Amino acid sequence: MDSLEDQERIIARARVCRIGLCLGQHPYVAPVNFGYERGSLFFHSAREGKKIRILRENPRVCFEMEGDVEVTPAPLSCR
């Protein structure tokens, strides 16, 4: 396993994060805004909604992050 220092370097480079939840027998993966501070990941979410409902039913979760990517804003025609 990588050291905490290695993990924090990866998180610092991350631009995209997705969480994986379990909706009954089906996976549910959602992109989320996130923050990291002192060994804790924080995911932005509304207080109610699909992700919160799923987590109440099954608190098992995983996540993945991408760091070597560029987030590009939508073209003007999509706004």
Secondary structure by P-SEA (a helix, b strand, c coil): cccaaaaaaaaaaccbbbbbbbcccbbbbbbbbbcccccbbbbbbccccaaaaaaaacccccccccccbbbbccccccc
